[in-house]
């Protein structure tokens, strides 16, 4: 992955955390404009993302408790 791809990924992750509504609108627009980017095995990817997000949530809860 190029540095630009990594930077964009980091920006999108921050946007997803800080402004989920804008993130959803942006992703919807991207999917409408470039559906070919979203044709991969989305269900598998989403399951992995959900698992990761749960792990992050659990970790954050532990941090908050300390």
Secondary structure as GFF3:
##gff-version 3
##sequence-region A 1 66
A	DSSP	alpha_helix	3	18	.	.	.	ID=ss1
A	DSSP	alpha_helix	20	33	.	.	.	ID=ss2
A	DSSP	three_ten_helix	35	38	.	.	.	ID=ss3
A	DSSP	alpha_helix	42	65	.	.	.	ID=ss4
###
